[in-house]
Amino acid sequence: MRRRDFVSGGLAATVSGVVTHVPAARAAAKPTIPFGAAVRGGALVDDYDYRMALVERCQLVVGEGGLKWFDLRPSAEEFNFFDADKLLDFAQQNGMKMRGHTLVWYGAMPDWTKSISGASEALREMTQHIEKVVGRYKGRISSWDVVNEAIAEDPSTSDYLRPSIWESNLGKPYIETAFRRAAEIDSDTQLVINEYDIEFVGDRYKRRRDALLRVVKDLRDRDVPIHAVGLQGHLRGDYEIDKEGVSAFVAELKEMNIDVIVTELDVIDHLLPADNQVRDEAVAAIAADFLGAICDVSRPTAILTWGISDRYTWVPIYFTRDDGKPNRPLPLDRDYLPKPFMKVIQNFTRGTG
């Protein structure tokens, strides 16, 4: 994954030629639920067809990188906004909105953060980061993953938060603090807690749903400004969606007036059949089960996939197929042709799913 390969001035130059004729065609089929995708910076500069696929199909984007601590903070004193600024320029030039991913996470942390110790230092670093980053993009980034992946891998009743720099130094209140500070800086942006592995059948996944609800209820009870739960949706093609469990989970959020946003949808297909047509239909079916379980209860504020084309995906890094065939986890194939997965997304975003 190439994180910092935007060329100076190159993105604005390459995009300018496609702005004039694409938006009108896109507006004709405007969905009722916005669709978007995670964007890889190098491909955005180097691959014209990739840019066109995003411009033609997406109403919002999020960076695969660019706004994570690892990308932004090479040192405690330095902020590098180059990649994030270029993606925002691309979005604005093409009539898209941009999501911010992510302000507070246990992962993708630069080495210098390992020396953070004690509540005072952790609070200072976290709040200064939020102030600087959210402040820079105030009014321009429509939605933030404020806290990402806060739930323990397999939560118990007493130990339900994931260990991190923030949890170990600040305890559970770090989540509340992050949301309150983000809201103070930009009161108009959507503030999201983002999580994965809540959608499958099994006790562990139910425990993760219950733990996430516990966190959200606590925040709501304390009048913390949280607007939505992000369901990542990295679906395993060989797992069953707990449609009843997901719907019940979303119903509890709806009762609390908390929205749902699908933030990182794709289907991990390494154990699905080799035949492309059979595999693509299986990918589409599990995506439909997941989106259906949500939409049966509450319309998500957006649906984003973690990438737009099989040409650029994280999946083969960890889930290579034994038969050597390329993974097919995303709505468009490697040649940017739509697959059944894209049809599923269109059905739900247009209200026909």
Secondary structure per residue as TSV (DSSP state, phi and psi in degrees):
chain	resnum	aa	ss	phi	psi
A	1	M	-	360.0	117.3
A	2	R	-	-90.5	119.2
A	3	R	-	-95.5	-33.7
A	4	R	S	-130.1	49.4
A	5	D	-	-116.4	22.7
A	6	F	-	-64.0	139.8
A	7	V	-	-95.7	147.2
A	8	S	T	-60.1	117.8
A	9	G	T	78.1	-9.9
A	10	G	H	-69.1	-36.9
A	11	L	H	-65.7	-47.2
A	12	A	H	-60.5	-39.5
A	13	A	H	-67.6	-43.2
A	14	T	H	-74.3	-30.0
A	15	V	H	-77.9	-30.8
A	16	S	H	-58.1	-29.5
A	17	G	H	-75.0	-14.6
A	18	V	H	-108.2	-1.8
A	19	V	H	-72.2	-37.2
A	20	T	T	-69.6	-29.8
A	21	H	T	-112.9	-6.3
A	22	V	S	-88.1	-45.1
A	23	P	H	-55.6	-36.6
A	24	A	H	-62.9	-42.2
A	25	A	H	-65.5	-38.7
A	26	R	H	-67.2	-38.4
A	27	A	H	-65.5	-27.3
A	28	A	H	-64.1	-27.4
A	29	A	T	-118.6	41.2
A	30	K	-	-62.8	126.1
A	31	P	-	-78.3	162.3
A	32	T	S	-80.9	-25.8
A	33	I	S	-113.6	123.4
A	34	P	-	-61.3	140.9
A	35	F	E	-111.5	141.4
A	36	G	E	-149.5	179.2
A	37	A	E	-149.9	152.8
A	38	A	E	-73.4	141.1
A	39	V	E	-116.5	135.9
A	40	R	-	-99.8	123.0
A	41	G	H	-59.9	-45.4
A	42	G	H	-63.1	-42.7
A	43	A	H	-65.5	-33.3
A	44	L	H	-62.3	-35.1
A	45	V	H	-81.5	-41.6
A	46	D	H	-90.7	-20.8
A	47	D	-	-120.6	103.0
A	48	Y	H	-59.8	-44.3
A	49	D	H	-63.6	-34.4
A	50	Y	H	-62.9	-47.9
A	51	R	H	-58.3	-45.0
A	52	M	H	-63.5	-39.7
A	53	A	H	-61.1	-41.9
A	54	L	H	-66.0	-46.7
A	55	V	H	-64.8	-38.9
A	56	E	H	-76.0	-29.7
A	57	R	H	-112.6	-18.2
A	58	C	-	-109.1	144.1
A	59	Q	S	-104.2	-12.6
A	60	L	E	-152.3	159.9
A	61	V	E	-135.0	161.4
A	62	V	E	-142.3	145.2
A	63	G	E	-79.5	135.9
A	64	E	S	-60.5	-38.7
A	65	G	S	-133.7	-166.2
A	66	G	S	103.0	-35.6
A	67	L	S	-118.7	8.7
A	68	K	S	-82.2	155.6
A	69	W	H	-54.5	-40.3
A	70	F	H	-58.3	-37.9
A	71	D	H	-79.9	-39.9
A	72	L	H	-82.0	-30.8
A	73	R	-	-122.3	74.4
A	74	P	S	-62.3	-24.4
A	75	S	S	-147.2	169.6
A	76	A	S	-62.3	-28.4
A	77	E	S	-93.7	-16.9
A	78	E	-	-109.7	137.5
A	79	F	-	-118.2	131.5
A	80	N	-	-118.5	101.9
A	81	F	-	-97.1	11.1
A	82	F	H	-56.8	-53.7
A	83	D	H	-64.1	-45.2
A	84	A	H	-64.0	-40.8
A	85	D	H	-62.4	-40.2
A	86	K	H	-66.8	-39.3
A	87	L	H	-66.7	-40.6
A	88	L	H	-63.4	-39.7
A	89	D	H	-58.2	-46.5
A	90	F	H	-59.0	-45.5
A	91	A	H	-61.4	-48.0
A	92	Q	H	-66.0	-37.9
A	93	Q	H	-66.0	-21.7
A	94	N	T	-116.0	21.2
A	95	G	T	67.9	25.2
A	96	M	-	-104.3	159.5
A	97	K	E	-98.0	165.1
A	98	M	E	-128.9	138.1
A	99	R	E	-96.3	154.0
A	100	G	E	-106.6	127.0
A	101	H	E	-138.9	110.9
A	102	T	E	-148.4	155.1
A	103	L	E	-82.9	-45.4
A	104	V	E	-132.1	118.7
A	105	W	E	-150.5	156.8
A	106	Y	S	-79.9	-24.3
A	107	G	S	-98.9	173.2
A	108	A	S	52.1	44.6
A	109	M	-	-100.5	134.1
A	110	P	-	-65.6	156.9
A	111	D	G	-58.9	-33.3
A	112	W	G	-64.3	-21.8
A	113	T	G	-72.2	-15.0
A	114	K	G	-63.3	-20.6
A	115	S	G	-87.4	-4.3
A	116	I	-	-63.4	127.5
A	117	S	-	-146.9	130.8
A	118	G	S	92.7	153.9
A	119	A	H	-63.2	-40.6
A	120	S	H	-64.0	-46.5
A	121	E	H	-69.1	-41.8
A	122	A	H	-62.8	-42.8
A	123	L	H	-63.8	-42.2
A	124	R	H	-63.1	-47.3
A	125	E	H	-65.2	-43.3
A	126	M	H	-67.1	-47.1
A	127	T	H	-70.4	-37.5
A	128	Q	H	-63.7	-38.2
A	129	H	H	-62.5	-48.6
A	130	I	H	-61.5	-44.3
A	131	E	H	-60.4	-44.8
A	132	K	H	-68.9	-46.1
A	133	V	H	-76.0	-50.9
A	134	V	H	-64.7	-38.0
A	135	G	H	-61.7	-39.2
A	136	R	H	-62.7	-36.7
A	137	Y	T	-107.0	17.6
A	138	K	T	-55.6	129.5
A	139	G	T	79.0	-3.3
A	140	R	T	-119.3	-23.8
A	141	I	-	-106.6	122.5
A	142	S	-	-84.2	-16.2
A	143	S	E	-156.5	137.4
A	144	W	E	-124.2	132.9
A	145	D	E	-77.5	95.4
A	146	V	E	-70.0	-50.2
A	147	V	E	-125.4	129.3
A	148	N	E	-116.1	126.8
A	149	E	-	56.8	57.7
A	150	A	-	-85.7	-15.3
A	151	I	B	-86.5	138.9
A	152	A	-	-60.1	153.5
A	153	E	S	-53.8	-45.6
A	154	D	S	-136.4	87.7
A	155	P	-	-70.2	144.5
A	156	S	-	-106.5	177.5
A	157	T	S	-60.6	-41.1
A	158	S	S	-95.8	-23.1
A	159	D	-	-122.8	80.4
A	160	Y	-	-113.6	-3.2
A	161	L	B	-103.4	146.0
A	162	R	-	-73.6	136.6
A	163	P	-	-62.5	140.4
A	164	S	-	-162.3	172.3
A	165	I	H	-55.0	-40.4
A	166	W	H	-75.4	-44.3
A	167	E	H	-67.6	-39.6
A	168	S	H	-71.0	-30.4
A	169	N	H	-95.7	-28.5
A	170	L	H	-117.6	-12.2
A	171	G	-	71.8	-171.0
A	172	K	T	-52.6	-34.4
A	173	P	H	-61.4	-11.0
A	174	Y	H	-58.9	-32.8
A	175	I	H	-67.2	-48.6
A	176	E	H	-59.5	-44.3
A	177	T	H	-60.2	-43.1
A	178	A	H	-62.3	-45.3
A	179	F	H	-66.1	-43.2
A	180	R	H	-64.2	-40.3
A	181	R	H	-69.8	-39.7
A	182	A	H	-62.3	-41.6
A	183	A	H	-66.3	-35.0
A	184	E	H	-65.2	-33.9
A	185	I	H	-79.5	-42.6
A	186	D	-	-139.6	98.4
A	187	S	T	-77.0	-7.9
A	188	D	T	-103.2	-8.0
A	189	T	S	-87.4	152.3
A	190	Q	E	-76.0	128.1
A	191	L	E	-107.9	124.4
A	192	V	E	-126.9	140.5
A	193	I	E	-103.5	126.8
A	194	N	E	-113.3	135.0
A	195	E	E	-150.6	160.1
A	196	Y	-	-126.9	172.8
A	197	D	S	55.4	53.7
A	198	I	-	-120.1	-1.1
A	199	E	S	-107.1	-5.6
A	200	F	B	-95.4	164.0
A	201	V	S	-73.1	133.5
A	202	G	S	141.0	154.1
A	203	D	H	-62.6	-40.1
A	204	R	H	-61.0	-40.8
A	205	Y	H	-72.0	-33.6
A	206	K	H	-65.6	-41.2
A	207	R	H	-62.4	-36.0
A	208	R	H	-69.9	-39.1
A	209	R	H	-61.9	-45.2
A	210	D	H	-62.9	-41.2
A	211	A	H	-65.8	-41.4
A	212	L	H	-64.9	-42.1
A	213	L	H	-60.8	-38.4
A	214	R	H	-60.4	-44.0
A	215	V	H	-64.2	-46.5
A	216	V	H	-65.0	-42.7
A	217	K	H	-61.9	-41.2
A	218	D	H	-62.9	-43.6
A	219	L	H	-63.2	-43.9
A	220	R	H	-64.4	-41.8
A	221	D	H	-61.8	-27.2
A	222	R	T	-97.8	12.5
A	223	D	T	57.5	35.7
A	224	V	-	-78.4	136.0
A	225	P	-	-75.1	81.9
A	226	I	-	-114.2	132.5
A	227	H	-	-108.1	-29.1
A	228	A	E	-154.5	155.9
A	229	V	E	-105.4	126.9
A	230	G	E	-90.2	121.5
A	231	L	E	-100.2	110.8
A	232	Q	-	-61.1	-50.4
A	233	G	-	76.7	37.6
A	234	H	E	-79.5	87.0
A	235	L	E	-80.8	139.6
A	236	R	E	-91.8	121.3
A	237	G	T	-61.7	-23.3
A	238	D	T	-97.5	6.7
A	239	Y	S	-106.9	155.5
A	240	E	-	-95.3	133.5
A	241	I	B	-73.0	131.1
A	242	D	-	-83.6	82.0
A	243	K	H	-61.3	-41.9
A	244	E	H	-65.8	-42.3
A	245	G	H	-66.7	-41.4
A	246	V	H	-65.8	-43.9
A	247	S	H	-61.7	-41.6
A	248	A	H	-64.5	-39.8
A	249	F	H	-60.3	-48.6
A	250	V	H	-64.8	-36.2
A	251	A	H	-62.2	-37.9
A	252	E	H	-67.5	-37.7
A	253	L	H	-64.1	-44.2
A	254	K	H	-59.5	-39.2
A	255	E	H	-60.8	-31.9
A	256	M	T	-89.4	4.1
A	257	N	T	63.6	37.6
A	258	I	-	-106.7	127.5
A	259	D	E	-77.9	167.5
A	260	V	E	-119.7	139.4
A	261	I	E	-133.0	131.6
A	262	V	E	-87.3	118.3
A	263	T	E	-106.8	-26.7
A	264	E	E	-146.3	41.8
A	265	L	E	-67.0	130.5
A	266	D	E	-162.3	173.8
A	267	V	E	-127.0	118.2
A	268	I	E	-78.3	112.8
A	269	D	-	-112.3	17.6
A	270	H	T	-68.1	-19.1
A	271	L	T	-107.4	6.9
A	272	L	S	-85.0	164.3
A	273	P	-	-57.1	156.3
A	274	A	S	-72.1	-37.0
A	275	D	S	-58.9	126.0
A	276	N	H	-61.1	-43.0
A	277	Q	H	-65.3	-45.0
A	278	V	H	-63.2	-42.9
A	279	R	H	-65.6	-44.2
A	280	D	H	-62.4	-37.8
A	281	E	H	-67.6	-37.3
A	282	A	H	-67.0	-40.3
A	283	V	H	-60.2	-46.2
A	284	A	H	-63.6	-38.2
A	285	A	H	-66.4	-42.8
A	286	I	H	-71.4	-34.5
A	287	A	H	-63.5	-39.9
A	288	A	H	-65.4	-38.9
A	289	D	H	-60.9	-44.8
A	290	F	H	-65.2	-52.1
A	291	L	H	-66.4	-35.8
A	292	G	H	-64.2	-40.1
A	293	A	H	-63.4	-32.4
A	294	I	H	-76.6	-53.1
A	295	C	H	-69.6	-20.8
A	296	D	T	-62.3	-22.7
A	297	V	T	-110.3	-45.8
A	298	S	-	-152.7	133.4
A	299	R	-	-73.4	123.2
A	300	P	-	-65.4	152.5
A	301	T	S	-73.6	-18.6
A	302	A	-	-167.5	159.1
A	303	I	E	-127.3	118.9
A	304	L	E	-121.3	139.5
A	305	T	E	-99.7	155.1
A	306	W	S	-89.3	73.3
A	307	G	-	115.0	163.3
A	308	I	S	-114.0	-28.6
A	309	S	B	-132.6	145.7
A	310	D	T	-59.2	-15.2
A	311	R	T	-64.9	-29.9
A	312	Y	S	-132.2	99.1
A	313	T	-	-149.6	146.5
A	314	W	S	-75.5	-18.7
A	315	V	H	-56.2	-47.1
A	316	P	H	-67.7	-12.7
A	317	I	H	-62.9	-36.4
A	318	Y	H	-116.4	-18.4
A	319	F	-	-132.0	56.8
A	320	T	-	-67.8	140.0
A	321	R	-	-77.4	141.6
A	322	D	T	-66.2	-26.5
A	323	D	T	-84.4	0.2
A	324	G	-	79.3	-1.8
A	325	K	-	-74.0	149.3
A	326	P	-	-65.8	146.5
A	327	N	-	-68.8	151.4
A	328	R	-	-133.3	66.0
A	329	P	-	-93.6	-4.1
A	330	L	S	-121.3	170.3
A	331	P	S	-67.3	-29.8
A	332	L	B	-113.1	146.8
A	333	D	-	-79.8	-172.6
A	334	R	T	-67.0	-18.8
A	335	D	T	-100.8	12.5
A	336	Y	S	68.9	23.5
A	337	L	-	-89.9	140.2
A	338	P	B	-71.4	144.4
A	339	K	-	-112.3	175.0
A	340	P	H	-54.0	-30.9
A	341	F	H	-58.1	-40.3
A	342	M	H	-65.1	-38.4
A	343	K	H	-63.7	-40.2
A	344	V	H	-59.4	-47.4
A	345	I	H	-60.9	-43.9
A	346	Q	H	-62.7	-39.0
A	347	N	H	-60.9	-42.8
A	348	F	H	-77.6	-40.1
A	349	T	H	-70.3	-24.7
A	350	R	T	-96.1	2.7
A	351	G	T	80.4	19.5
A	352	T	-	-112.7	6.2
A	353	G	-	-75.7	360.0
